[in-house]
Amino acid sequence: MTTSGSVPHGTVDGPDPAADAPARPTHRQIVTVLSGLMVGMFLAALDQTVVASALRTIADDLHGLTAQAWVTTAYLVTGTIVSPLYGKLSDIYGRRPVYLSAIVLFAAGSLLCGFATSIYELAAFRAVQGLGGGGLMSLAMTIIADLTSPRERGRYQGYITAVFAGASIAGPLVGGLFAGQATLWGLDGWRWIFLLNVPLAALALLVVLRVLHVPHRPVRHRLDYGGAAALAVGIVPLLVVTEQGRAWGWGSGRALTGYALGLVGLVAFVLIERRMGDAALLPMRLFRIRAFRLGSVLHFTVGIPMFGAMTTLPLYLQLAQGMSPMRAGLATLPTVVANVSVTLLVGRLMARTGKFKIHLVAGVGSLTLALLVFATLRADSPLWYVSVGMLFMGAGLGAAMQTITTLAQSEVPRADMGAATASVNFFRSNGGTVGAAAFLSVLFSLAGPRIAERLAAARSDPSFGRLAGEPENARALDGVLRPDGGVDLEDSAFLRALDPRVAHPFLDGYVSALQVVFLAGAAVGLVALVIAVWRVPDTRLSAD
């Protein structure tokens, strides 16, 4: 904001914030900045919801249903690793130019994704997307923290949540529309899900250039490239084992090598961070702040069931309920409605009272209850029952995520806000990466044997054998049933062509595996609930 009345110099960063005593920007000034941030975040949020609703179609087309976790986790891994770097870079060069760079990287990754030829190539290009997406998310939260007091942050973070809600509504519609087209303008329909990001990124660049003028005082930092490299060495091998362990064997030589490499990388990361001091990717001194420490632990813990459920629930709707990508996306609207409503309500309550623990506890409890509801789903569960779980999940995320971020930021000095916010997002993304990879790995590890068991039981009924032998069903099953009695789960498209009675053992096996996955997520949610109840202090946020 370059007009009269703009935020005074020194509002964002400085070695002695108390001495600078910056004046607070007005609500109108903050909303002007927010309009630029919201366009960039809408770009990243829309991509996530579009991909989630169309992932089954993409995986079937690229013959990689069981490897689809990589499409999600590759994005999360790179976003996780670079988020703290974005915080440091924005402290050095300013929020605006770094935010613009993130948009350009995201657009480049999207263009590459649109021309991927295999599930693993798509995952690699999603990693490029994540290099930009990590900055779009973390920098927006940092800029809000720069401009607002702890008590006000919930109110303005509600605007950001509204962006995610809008993307949650538009994403499934756009994803379903494109995924439902066999071809569009000479390309597979789903490819336009990624190519659409290119003109949207151009629009975001124009808006950000126009309105995002945040005062900046350069802060000298050394960039912790060694820490980023060590973190990659620590995370990637463990994720590879999570994804491939069911095929390799969890105690095989390759799995043990992955465990060892991951452990070495994580130990090296901790040692490098201690040596780098204030320049560390994750400054160790921040962990001496109790609120930051608790917020980081809760973001990681809550991120596991949150991203895990968001990844696997669309599979339930499309596989078990037989929904199209568009219809499955529309079916998740209860989550969106509850999320928006509760986020805005909690933001206003925090701004009015300064209290946040009660909302945090209620949010984590609601999310845990949602996972328990999902753990009781059957292949023929009515949609209203699924919607009950979605309402609990949306309300839980709306109450929990903003309050956990507020908790982590509440005692951090303003000069460290960029690094601290990026670090918090780092833990949430790490939890999401673990959740998405682990949920899908457990799902497909259990689904194959459970489907095989149910097929073996069904074959004892002569009528099932006659149905399966009918020409249309036999063609659909060709190549799916292996000679050893196993099942090829790389492509689920055959389920659409099967008689429902023949498809039932497959669906029942999938849902049985999903029940275990959701129950595990509920257990992790319960751990987070215990931490929230017993460890988070019931403090009042400062209005300054």
Stockholm file with secondary structure:
# STOCKHOLM 1.0

chainA/1-544         MTTSGSVPHGTVDGPDPAADAPARPTHRQIVTVLSGLMVGMFLAALDQTVVASALRTIADDLHGLTAQAWVTTAYLVTGTIVSPLYGKLSDIYGRRPVYLSAIVLFAAGSLLCGFATSIYELAAFRAVQGLGGGGLMSLAMTIIADLTSPRERGRYQGYITAVFAGASIAGPLVGGLFAGQATLWGLDGWRWIFLLNVPLAALALLVVLRVLHVPHRPVRHRLDYGGAAALAVGIVPLLVVTEQGRAWGWGSGRALTGYALGLVGLVAFVLIERRMGDAALLPMRLFRIRAFRLGSVLHFTVGIPMFGAMTTLPLYLQLAQGMSPMRAGLATLPTVVANVSVTLLVGRLMARTGKFKIHLVAGVGSLTLALLVFATLRADSPLWYVSVGMLFMGAGLGAAMQTITTLAQSEVPRADMGAATASVNFFRSNGGTVGAAAFLSVLFSLAGPRIAERLAAARSDPSFGRLAGEPENARALDGVLRPDGGVDLEDSAFLRALDPRVAHPFLDGYVSALQVVFLAGAAVGLVALVIAVWRVPDTRLSAD
#=GR chainA/1-544 SS CCSTTCCCTTSSCCSCHHHHCCCCCCHHHHHHHHHHHHHHHHHHHHHHHHHHHHHHHHHHHTTCGGGTHHHHHHHHHHHHHHHHHHHHHHHHHCHHHHHHHHHHHHHHHHHHHTTCCSHHHHHHHHHHHHHHHHHHHHHHHHHHHHHSCHHHHHHHHHHHHHHHHHHHHHHHHHHHHHHTCSEETTEETTHHHHHTHHHHHHHHHHHHHHHCCCCCCCCCCCCCHHHHHHHHHHHHHHHHHHHHHHHHCTTSHHHHHHHHHHHHHHHHHHHHHHHHGGGSSSCGGGGGSHHHHHHHHHHHHHHHHHHHHHHHHHHIIIIISCCCHHHHHHHTHHHHHHHHHHHHHHHHHHHHHCBCHHHHHHHHHHHHHHHHHHTTCCTTCCHHHHHHHHHHHHHHHHHHHHHHHHHHHTTSCGGGHHHHHHHHHHHHHHHHHHHHHHHHHHHHHHHHHHHHHHHHHHHTSHHHHHHHHSHHHHHHHTTTBCTTSCBCCSCCGGGGGSCHHHHHHHHHHHHHHHHHHHHHHHHHHHHHHHHHHHHSCCCBCCCC
#=GC SS_cons         CCSTTCCCTTSSCCSCHHHHCCCCCCHHHHHHHHHHHHHHHHHHHHHHHHHHHHHHHHHHHTTCGGGTHHHHHHHHHHHHHHHHHHHHHHHHHCHHHHHHHHHHHHHHHHHHHTTCCSHHHHHHHHHHHHHHHHHHHHHHHHHHHHHSCHHHHHHHHHHHHHHHHHHHHHHHHHHHHHHTCSEETTEETTHHHHHTHHHHHHHHHHHHHHHCCCCCCCCCCCCCHHHHHHHHHHHHHHHHHHHHHHHHCTTSHHHHHHHHHHHHHHHHHHHHHHHHGGGSSSCGGGGGSHHHHHHHHHHHHHHHHHHHHHHHHHHIIIIISCCCHHHHHHHTHHHHHHHHHHHHHHHHHHHHHCBCHHHHHHHHHHHHHHHHHHTTCCTTCCHHHHHHHHHHHHHHHHHHHHHHHHHHHTTSCGGGHHHHHHHHHHHHHHHHHHHHHHHHHHHHHHHHHHHHHHHHHHHTSHHHHHHHHSHHHHHHHTTTBCTTSCBCCSCCGGGGGSCHHHHHHHHHHHHHHHHHHHHHHHHHHHHHHHHHHHHSCCCBCCCC
//
